[in-house]
């Protein structure tokens, strides 16, 4: 289950992300409305946690544009404001829920579970593409009766690919999300792990392929046997 947090208070955003990651959610965090809109429009998220007071584009306008593009992703607004008028504006713009800061950890998780249950076509601990499934609890890649265990970085790369299998994910995005902003990891590190994953897909007999878009990144392709 993948969640986007759009919140300009970095300490709060990062703390919220840590809470969700501990519950096995895959989380992306951005700190302004423009980045929030760009990420949300990728349509790879199961839930967006969206602050109202944001730099560049405010949360209500981000929400309106997301809905104008026809996306039905659940959106929960986060704000320090308690006025009824703000809640009405947010709900009228297409929000699914509203949580006032500061919020309780237990209430946040309960509301997240409620909203993601409405969308979930795939169980939250499992991703699927073609003939392959990725168990996010056991780190197993499964095809039919065959399964293979993935290492930590292999799992994260495969997880990113399976969340948006037909989208090309750049090497820069892999580096940023898996190794971090300040890493000295190079592109050949990605190539090594992609090679490992290709071999493991072969071991379990999957026809899913990790394809390279030269000079850009990688995506998944599936051909029925």
Secondary structure, DSSP 8 states (H G I E B T S, - for coil): -EEEEE-S-HHHHHHHHHHHHHTT-EEEEE-SHHHHHHHHTT---SEEEEESS-SSS-HHHHHHHHHHTT---EEEEEES---HHHHHHHHHTT-SEEEESS--HHHHHHHHHHHHHHH-SS-TTEEEETTEEEETTTTEEEETTEEEE--HHHHHHHHHHHHTTTS-EEHHHHIIIII-TT----HHHHHHHHHHHHHHHHHTT--EEEEEETTTEEEEEE---
